[in-house]
């Protein structure tokens, strides 16, 4: 795994801190990330958009969440920091799973975040209050029925990594499945949508 160099920075309520660095002052909700590992230290517009939207999602405290395509696990860690009781972090890449597991330990959240290497089908079918998926539109479309079906009524889906040219197709697909758009962020290249399942 290649390393990356970054210094502590804040996004919304969160402060992203490289492992081994001192905690900055002032500091928001801390998310400690290893300096080596997978995609997702928060600088990318898709990750930043998710982190900006997450604190306003109702019902995160005490919730069960799924982070699909978890990478470093930054969104899973953010959900736990916001009070999620249990988070399943799933990624296809073994390197990402290792990175995520290390970051869970750095943050002392071993009891609340479970890491899984594999596809969505590799986790036990269960219902979640919140689904986080910062992945590609060509994955979000075929998995739409499954993702909505795994969301509790009244639960939320935060979908990102959507190229601007694909945002209409994504929105229409999830609306046809009964979801409503609650909030969104349209970045320079990608869109992020927060849906609620009725």
N, C-alpha and C positions, 0 to 999 in steps of 0.2 A: 504494500500500500504506500502510495506516495504521501509525503507530508505536505502541509500547507501552513503558511505563516499568517496569523491574524491577531489582532489585539482586541481587547474587550470593547464591545459596542452595544448600544441599546436599540431595541426595536419595540415600540409600543410599551407594554408593561414589563418586558423582559430585558435582561442584560446577558449577553452571550460572553462567556469567559473561557479563554483557552486553559486547558488543564495545566496546573502547576503555576499559573499566574495568580497574583494577589487579587482578592476581591476588590473591585473599584468602589470608590465612595464619591457620589451616591451609587446605589445599586438597586435595580429593579428585581423582579423575580429571577433568581440566578439559574442559568443553564450552562453547565460546564461541559465543554466538548474537547475531546482529544485532538491533538495537532496532526495526527495521522488518521487516514480513514476515508470514509465514503462521502459522497456529495451531500451537502446540506449543512453549512455552518451559518446560514441565515442571510448571507449577503445577496443571494439570488432573489430576483423580484417575486418569484412564485412563493418561496419560503417566507420572505418578509411579509407578503400580503396575507398569508395564513396566520402568521404570528400577530399581525395587526388586528385581524378579524376575530381571533379566538376568544379574547377576554370578554367580548360582548355576547358570546353564545350562551343562552340561558341553560341552566341545568347541568353545567359541567361538573360542579362539585358533587361528589358521590357517584358519578356516572361510570359506565363501562364504555370504553372507546376502542376503536380499531385504527391503527395507522398503517395504511397499505402503501407499500413502496417506501418504507421508512428511512432508508439511507442511514444517516448518522443517528436517527431517532429523535431529531430535534422537535418534531411536532408531538411525538409521544411524550417526551420530557416536558414540553410546554403544557400539555393536557394534564399531566400529573401535578405540575406546579400550580395549576389552576384548581386542583382538588379532585381530579378524576380518581376514582377508587381503584380501577383496574384498566390497564391498557395493553392490548396485544399489538406488537410491532412486527410487521411481516415484510420481508424483502426477498427477492429472487437470488440476490448475490450473496454468497457466503461472506465475502469481505465486508459487505455492508452490515450483515448480521453481527459479525465479530465487532465491528466498530460501534454499532448500536449497543451491544452488550457491555462493552467497555464504558461507554458514556452513561449507561444506566448506573454502573458501579460508581463512577466519578460523582454522580449526583445523589448517591445513597438511596436509590429508588428501586432496589432489587425486588422488594416485596410487592410492588405495584405495576411493574412493566415486565411483560413476558415477550421475549424475542423468538421469532420463528423464521427459519430460512425455507422459503418455498413460495408457492402461488397461493392465491386466495383459497383454492380448493384444499390446501394442506392444513387449514385450521378447522377445528371442530365447529360445525354450524351452530351459531348462536346469534342472539339479538344484541345489538349495540345501541347505546343512546347517542353516540357520536361516531361518525366515520370520517377519517381524514385521509385524503388520497391526493398527494401531490405527484401525479404521474402523467403519462401522455394521454391525449384525447383518444388515440386509437386503442387504448386499454379501457378508458372510462366508458366508451360507447358499448362495447360488447359485454362489459360487466354491469351495465346499468341495472338490469332486472335483479341481478344477484345482490348488488350493493343496496338497492332500495329495499329489497326483501329482507336484508339483514339489519335494517334500521327499525328500531322501535317506533310505533306511532308517536308523533310529537318529537321524534329525534331529528338530529341534524346531520347533513352531509356537507363537508367542506372540501370542495374539489378544485384543484389547481393544476398547473402545468399545461394549461389549455392554450395552444397557439390562437392568436386573435382570429385567424381565418376559420377556426373550428368552433368558436364559442356559440354561434347560433345553433349548430347541430347538437351540441351538448345540452344547452338550455332546453331546447325543444324535446329532446329525448327524455330528460328527467321530469319535465312538466307533464309529458304524456303518461308518465308513471305515477302521476298524482302529486309530485313535489311542487313546492312554490319557492321562488327565489326570495331570500330574506335580505341578502346583502351581496355586494360584489366589489371587486377591485379590477380595473382594466389598466394593465401596465403597458410598457412600451412594446413588448412582444407577446405577453401572455395574459390570460384572464383567470380570475379566481372567483368562484361562486359559492355562496352559502345557501343551501337548500334546507327546507324543513319538510319532513314527511307528515302528512295529515294523520 
